[in-house]
Amino acid sequence: MAKARNKPKPKPSAAMYPKQIFIEQSKQIFGCNPEVVVGALHGQSQAQYTKQEVEQYIENFKNGVVK
């Protein structure tokens, strides 16, 4: 009999949440005001994000150059 081969399980992808959740819970999740999250996500067309994506957008927003 042939041995059954176990295929590697795909890694679970990060949880996606609507941006409104991140805005409403910004103090608890990121320690910043909701306005910061709104500014960081301004111009983004996605409806849902991972926490890591939003953290990166916030960092880019905070470190951005004001023109």
C-alpha positions, 0 to 999 in steps of 0.5 A: 500500500502506498503511504498517504502524503500529508500536504503542508497546511497553508498558514492562516492569513491575518484577520481582516477587519473593516476600517471603521473598527480600527477608527472606532477602537483606535485608542485601544488598538494603537494608542492614538486618536481616531483622526490619526487612523482616518488620516493614515487610511485616507486615499486607500481604497480597501474596505478591510485591513489587517492590524499590521497594515494599519500599523504600517499606514499609521507609521508612514502617516506620522513620519510623512513630510508636510508639504 
